Amino acid sequence: MTGNAKIIGTGSYLPERILTNKELEKIVDTSDEWVTTRTGIRTRRIAGAGEKTSQMAARAAQKALDMAGVSAREIDMIIVGTITADMIMPSCACLVQKEIGAENAFAFDISAACSGFVYALEIADRYLKNAPEMKILVIGAETLSARTDWQDRNTCVLFGDGAGACVVTGSNEERGVVASQLYSDGRLWQLLSLDTMPRRYCPVVDYETIPDRNSFCDGSAINMVGKDVFKYAVREMGDAVEGLLHREGIKVEEIDLMIPHQANIRILKSLAERVNLPFEKVYTTIQKYGNSSAASLPIALDEANREGCLKNGDLLLFSVFGGGFTWGVVLFRW
Ligand code: UT7
């Protein structure tokens, strides 16, 4: 049995609070028109008072377990991609383990910003090559609203909160991860960064009064040179997709659906154009949820799955780019 990670259950969790562009107009000097045309984002979800990344991750994980028909006790390993863990120690993954009762698992976090889920999936895939019987929870979860400067219109209109999860196990069929490639370039770290961890957990404020969040948030907020990040994202994701397809001898026409990290609708359109993929084959949730970093891809994957957009045998492409820089691409047979 040669293992490669196949997904047997997906789940996601989105906080109830919907923050609209119109509401943001009251907070910073922006407009619904600017945000919609420049980013594609219309609304985003914001974690409730006291709602933590680990709790959202656990809820998404439980839904993935339910779909897979796997109990938490059967899980061998939990990997969470996140840059907004509840605290530095313990990891978000250990708190998820506690929350869902996955007492037989070992658990750890991956810090790869928006690429966190794909990095985690690649690690799971490598484990499953040696131990295909393992059952692994791969999660992306973020509370970016707690690490956002709500006075900075360059960033605060972009981000949202949420979590997505998958149960993966080894496959001896033609299903699962076909190929993958990860990349990093630490030389460019200053273009997208978050300086310090919070000294205490941030989202404790009444979420009706979002601008007040900063006074509760000890530590810095996300910093981004948006224009440069945009250019690198399109170029590097484009090169990565083309490189992997070429290496595997797969034509872009064979791709049934691309599920990318959701950062900006214009990035996704440029990427699709660059690799000659019709935009109808790109799954997007950016309009509803904004950019939720490591959570965005697994949330989109769960939605696509639950909407019945994924058929057995479909060839999927996962493509991500984020702070670090980190980026990567996965070809996946559903
Ligand atoms: O998830 C990880 C990776 N992250 C990304 O991939 C994000 C990549 N970057 C982007 O998506 C885009 O660069 C942004 C959406 C962040 C910005 O869009 P842009 O088209 O690159 O705009 P810009 O930064 O060049 O700003 C253009 C103008 C500026 O005004 P001036 O200097 O031309 O007068 C900005 O001050 O738009 C202004 N601006 C805004 N105006 C209204 C910036 N943010 C806003 C805003 N509302 N929220």
Residues whose N, C-alpha, C, O or C-beta is under 5 A from the ligand:
A	BS01	UT7	D29 T30 S31 W34 R38 T39 C114 R153 N154 V157 G226 K227 V229 F230 A233 A263 N264 N291 F321 G322
